Amino acid sequence: MEWQPDEQGLQQVLHLLKDSQSPNTATQRAVQEKLEQLNQFPDFNNYLIFVLTRLKTEDEPTRSLSGLILKNNVKVHYQNFPPAVAHFIKQECLNNIGDPSPLIRATIGILITTISTKGELQTWPELLPQLCNMLNSEDYNICEGSFGALQKICEDSSELLDSDALNRPLNIMIPKFLQFFKHCSPKIRSHAVACVNQFIIGRAQALMDNIDTFIECLFALATDEDSEVRKNVCRALVMLLEVRVDRLIPHMRSIVEYMLQRTQDPDENVALEACEFWLTLAEQPILTVPFSRRSLIKSAFASVDKHGDVEEDEAVPDNEQDIKPRFHKSRTVTLRHEGDEGEEGEESDEDDDDDDDSLSDWNLRKCSAAALDVLANVFRDELLPHLLPVLKELLFHPEWVVKESGILVLGAIAEGCMQDMVLYLPELIPHLIQCLSDKKALVRSIACWTLSRYAHWVVSQPPDSYLKPLMTELLKRILDSNKRVQEAACSAFATLEEEACTELVPYLSFILDTLVFAFSKYQHKNLLILYDAIGTLADSVGHHLNQPEYIQKLMPPLIQKWNELKDEDKDLFPLLECLSSVATALQSGFLPYCEPVYQRCVTLVQKNLAQAMMYTQHPDQYEAPDKDFMIVALDLLSGLAEGLGAHVEQLVTRSNIMTLLFQCMQDTMPEVRQSSFALLGDLTKACFLHVKPCIAELMPVLGLNLNPEFISVCNNATWAIGEIAMQMGMEMQPFVALVLNNLVEIINRPNTPKTLLENTAITIGRLGYVCPQEVAPMLPQFIRPWCTSLRNIRDNEEKDSAFRGICVMIGVNPGGVVQDFIFFCDAVASWVNPKDDLRDMFYKILHGFKDQVGEDNWQQFSEQFPPLLKERLSACYGV
C-alpha cells in the first residue's frame, strides 16, 4: 500500500514552509524549533518529499524549500530513516526527476546526490543505471533532470565512481556522456562536458581509454553558440594541459589560437577560464610554443575594470564588507645573508603577494596580468621584442583606458623581463612618475603599482635621478582625494621603503609629515594599509628613527588610535604589528610609551588564555577565543623586548608574563607557540634573570617542539634554545640531551628550509660552545651540513658564537672533522673579518691539520680546493 499524507498534517507542514520564508527572526526561530520537533516523527520526511514531487499546485519556491529542508535532514539523520521512508523518498526522486520546473528538477538532483554521498551509491544499485537510461528519453525535462543529477553525483563522488567498489560504472557512463556532446540542446551539451570534466584531474581509467574521442568531441564544440558550453570546453582543455599534455601537443598551435579568441570572448566567465590556460601553459616544461604573443596581450587587455572609475571619494566612509580579514603573520626569526641589504632583522619565509589588490575580485584583467607575469617569467627576455611595439603604443596612447592597460602590462612583466627592460627604464620611469599625476584616478593607482614593481631598479640608481622624484610624487598620492589611489600609493610606498632602507633617512621628516597627515584623512580600510607603511618604514630605517623630532611627529597619532580601540577590535592587529616595528626601531626612544602598551599586551594574552580555558571546559556555553589577539600581543611584547633591551626588565618584574608564556608555549595552535618561542628568545636576551628560574620547566617544552613538520615553530624554538645556552653557560649541561638528537636529525633532513637549517646550525654551535664534552662526540654526524648551512651568512654575533663552538669541539674531538675537513675550510673562508681571537682559533686548527698530515699530503688535499678558496685561505691564514 503506497504511503498517503494525512490532510491535517500536510496543511501543518505547508504552513511551516510558508512561515520559514518570513524575514522575521522570531518567526524563523519558531520554525527551527518546530522542525526539530517534527523530526521526531519518522514520516515527516515523507511529507517533505510529497510537497516537493506531488503538490504541483503549490508555488515553486515552497516546493523547492521543502526539498532543501529534506536534504538537510538526509545530511544529519539519514541513518535513522526507517527503510520504508528511505525507499519512498528514493522512488519519488527517480519518478519525478523530469518535473516541468527547472527549479524542482535541480532540487531533486541535489537531494539524489546528498542521499548517494551517504554511502547509498553502493546500496542503491538501480540509481546510476536508471539515470543513464533516462538520458535516452524523448522528453527534454527527463533527460535534463537526469543529467543535472548525474553531474552533481560526478562532482561529489568522482573517486568512488572510478573504483572497484561499484564495478566501475564509468566504463559505461563516459562513452554515454560523450555521445551527448552532439545533443541539440545547449543545456544537455553543457551537462555532458561538465560530467566528463570531473574525471580529468583524477585520470580515471575509463576516460584515459577514450581520451582521443574526448579531445575530438571538445574540438567539435569549440565554437558552440552557448557560453556555458564554451566555458566547460576551456576548463577541460586547461585540465588536460595538466594531465595529458602529450595528447594536446599535436594540436597545440590550433589550441593556442583558439584560446586567444576565447580570451576575448564576449562572456567574461569564458574569457576568465581561457585566461587560466596561459597560467597553466606557462608551467608546462615542454613549452616553446611559437604563437602570436602580440594578440594575446591585445586580447588580455581589451577589457578594463570600468566600475572603478570614480574620481573623488576620500570622504565617503568605507563599506565594512569590503574590508578583507587580515591574517597576522607570526614572528619568524631569520638571519641576514651575504648580498642582502638592510639591517639585521626578522622576515617571513613566505613572500607576500604584491598583486594589485584594489581589483580585489579575480577578474579578467587580474587573470590576464597574472598570465602575463607567468609568461614573462617563462619566456623571460624572449617576450620583450613581441611586447615592445604594443607597449609603446599603449603607454603613450591619448585614451586613458588604453594607457592604463599599458601601465598594467608594464607592471605585470616587471619580474620576468627585468634584464632587458633596464635599457628602457630611464625613459619609462619618468613617464610613469608623470602618470602619477594623471587626471584619471585609475591611471594614478595603476601607475603606483607598476612603479613599485620597478622599485629595486629605482633604488639602484643615484637617488636624485629617480628615487627622489618618485618619492615626492608617491607621497602626494598617499594624500590623493581618491581612496583607491591612496591604497595603491601606500602599498607602493611600503615596497619602496623595503628596497630603499636607509636611503630614506635624509627624507624622514618629509615622509613622516605625510604619513601622519594621512591619519586624519583616511577612512577605515586605508588606515590599515597606512599602519603597514609606517611599520615598514620603521623596519627599513631602524634606529635612525630614534630622533626626538621624529618621535614627536609619529607617536601621538599612533597612541591616540591605540587608546581609541577596544580590546576586541580586530583593527588592533595591524596597529600592534606597526607598534612592534616602531618599538624595535626606536629602542630607548620608545620608553615613555612602553608601560601602557606592555600592560595591555599582557592583558590581551591573559584574557585570551582565560577564554580558551572556559571554552575547553564548557564549549556549549562559551565561544572559542580568536587567538590572533594573543599572537599579535606576543609579537609586540617581542618587539618591546628587542627594542628596549635591559629596560624591559622593570616591566617584566611587575607582571606575570613568564607564567602566561609557559601556557602559550603549550597551546594547541602552532602560530601561538611560534610567537611564544620568539618572545622567550627575546626575553632571554633582554632580562635572563626572569627566565632562568623557569628553565627546568621550559626546556622539555622546547625539546618537544623541535618538530620540523611545523617549520616556523621549530625554527623559533631552535633559536630560543641557542639564546638560552649562551646565557646558561656550563649550567646548560643537564639539558643538552633533551634537544641535541633532534637538532642533529633536523640538520641532516633533506629539503629542510634554509632559515631552519641556519638556526639549527647556530644552536648546535652554541650548545657545543658551552658544553663541548656533551656535543663534540657527535661532530661527524653534523659537521658537513653545519658548514654548508652557515657559509652564506653574514658575519654577526650569532655566527661568531657558533663558530667558536665548532672550534672548541674540534679541540675536544679533532678526529670528528677529518672526513669533512674541506667543508670546514670552506666555512672558515666565508668570514670577511672575524674577531682577532676567532681568527687565531681558525689559524691554529688549519695549521694543526696541515702539520698533522705533512706538507705533501696537504698539497694533495688543497689541490681539490676551488681557486677562490685556495686564494682566501692562503691570504688570510697562510696555508
Phi, psi and omega in degrees: 000124182286145181295138175232143181282154172276130189303317182295317178300318181298316180297321180299316180296317180297318179301317180297317181296322178295314181301323187290349177269003181283142180285349185288126185293324180298315178300316181303317183295317179300319180299315180303314182297316181298319180300318181295324177295314184294334179295346176290337182268118186304322186274007173304322181293331174297320178299317182297316181290328180298315178299318183295313191263331189254332187277070185295342182282340181286159179287153187299315181304322181293316180297316182297318180300320179302318179294323183288325176294319178298318179303316179297321177297319178300316181303316189267320192243009192305323183296342180265357180293133173297147183308322183296321180294312181302317182296316182299315181297316183295317179299313181301318180301309184293325181288338187242014182299342180260030179306143181300337184270126178302324181296316181292318178302316182296319181296318179297321178300317180297320181296317181298313183291328179294318177296319185291331178284350178276031180081010187273350179300324179287324188259009177233065192298335183280351187300301186295314178302318181294315180299317181295323178297318183292344176299334182277359185298145176289337183280117183305317185298321180292316181297314183292318180298316181295319181295320178301316180294317180298321180298318181293322179294318179298322179293318188275335188230034188301322183292317182297322182294335182260031183235165179291340184308326183249018183064033175048066180297340183298334179302332177266320189292316185298309178301325179297312180301319185299327178299329186276359176298339184257009184298152184286340182267128180299325181298318181292316178302317182298314177303315185299313180295317182299322179297311182295323182304332182297342188251007183286305187299324179281000180050049181304136186302317183299327179284319180299325179292337182246022192298321184290320176299316181302312182295319177300314180298322179297314180301323181296333182266004191306322184249031180308146183284346184266128186291328179296320177295313181300321180297316180293327177295314179300317181299319180298315182295323178298316182288322178298327179299326180283320190253334181225053182298333179303324182281339183270335187308315181301333184255012193302319183299315182288328178296316181299316180294321178299315182294329176298318178295317183294331178297340178253021183300142179298335178270118187298327180296324177293314182300322181294316177301317183295324181294327177302332181303318183292323179297319182287318182304317186292340180274355182277127183295338186284005200279098163227051184285122175279122174206168186285094180291333180301316183288329175301314185293317179304312186290321185298332184249016179293331182255129180246150185286089189286332191295347182269016187275066177246143182266296184246119180216020188297336184267358182277122180298154181283148170280120187301331180296336185281349186270116183292148174295141180263144177248121182282132175269120182294159184292133175235132184271124180228171181245160178270149182249164173304137177087352174284151172256162169097177186286162172290141182189206184240138176213165186262152180298319187278141174285139172288143173292127179254036183278166189282090190290353183291340175262064203295331179282149181288090182254183188299319182296317182296319182295320179295317180296320179296320180297317179296320179302313181294315180299320180296324179288334179277308185277347181047232190282355174293334187286330191299314180304326179288330187275323192307311181301318180296315185298313180305314182299316183289314190295328184253023184284141180293333181278129186297325182299318182289315180301317182299318180293327177296319180295322178297316178301314183301321177290320184297326185267002188307313187289313186290321188256015188307317187303312182278339179294332186309324180300325188264347186298322180303334177269322187283321185299312177301324178296317179295321179297323176296321180297340178297339178250023176300154183282346179268127182301321182295326178292318180298317185289321181289329177296323176302311184296312183297319178298325180294332180288341179252013185303323183301317180292316181305315184289336182282351180265165177304136191304324184291336185292306186231323186300313186294310178300321181295315183296317181302313182290319181297322180295325176295322181290332176300331178258024181297161179271000180248132187294323180296322179292318177305313183297312182297321182291319180297315179295318181295322181294322178298319178296318180298319179300316181299321182284320189277331181047237188288351175301339184277347188308316181299338186255010189305318185300313181297317180297313183296320178305315182294310185297321180291322178297323180299331179306318186279348190257330192280145168278177190309304189299316183287335175303321183296325180284328178297317177305317182296319180296323180290317178299317180295322178300314180299316178299324188281323183259347174056224189295347177298342180283344185279067176234136183311316185293326180289319181298319179300322180288315195275317191290318183306311181295325180294316182291326178298314178298318181302320180286331182287330189276139178277163181299337184267359188278124182294343177295347175298328185305299183297328181291319178295319178300316181297312180297327179299315178295319182295317181298318180297320182287318186285338182050235185298340178297342182271352185310314183300340186254356196286326189300303181297325181294314180299312183300317184294321179299316180299318179298317180301316181295315183297314179302315185295317179295319181297316181295323180297322182292317180298319182296318181297320183284321183226072184299338181281338185259333186239154176273153175290142181286157172273103189289348177304326179300318181292317182298313182295322180295318178299320181292325177290322176300322175299316179300319179295314182298320182290319183286316186274341180057228185299337181296342183285346187305315184294330178290318181295320180304321187269017181221169180258036188299325182295321178296316180295319183297320180299322177291317181298324182296342181252013182295153180286339185271122185305320184296329178293315180296319180303311181290327179297317183290327176297317180294320179302316179297318181292322178291326177300319180288324190272319184209072187298335184300335178275338182275324190304316182299340185261359190305318183300327177280324187286321189300315179300325180293319178299316180302319181295335184267008176276060183241108188293358174295328175254089193301312186290326178296311182300318181300311183289325177296317180300313181299316181298320179300318180297318179295319180296318181303317183296329180278325185283328184063221185298337182292355179286344190311314182296343187259351185301317184298335180294333191237338193297314183299319179298317182297318181294323178296317182296318185290341179262359182286135175292153176062023175284136181299150186304314183302316182293319178301315183296313181295323179296315180299317182296318181293320176299317179299318181292320177298320179293330180292319184269335180226063187300324183298326183282325190264325186306322181302338183267003182316310185300336183279345182226354190298321183293304179297331178300311182294318183290330180291326190260000185290337184262005183272144177295157172300126172199179184302316184295317179295321180301309183294325181293317180291326175300319179300315180298317181298317179297319181294323178296324176300321182282324186221070185300328181298338184293342182250356188306312184299327188244029188298329181299326179291323177296316179302316181297318181294320179297319182291346181284349179284134177275302169217094177290157175299156187305313185292331177289320177302319178299320180299314178301315184302314183296318182293315182297314181290325177300316181295317181298315180296322182298316186271343180090153187305313185296312181297322178299318179303312179300316182298314186285349174297333182285344185292141168298150185307318184296320180295316180303313182301311184296317182294323181290318182292317187272327189234001176063033174242000000 
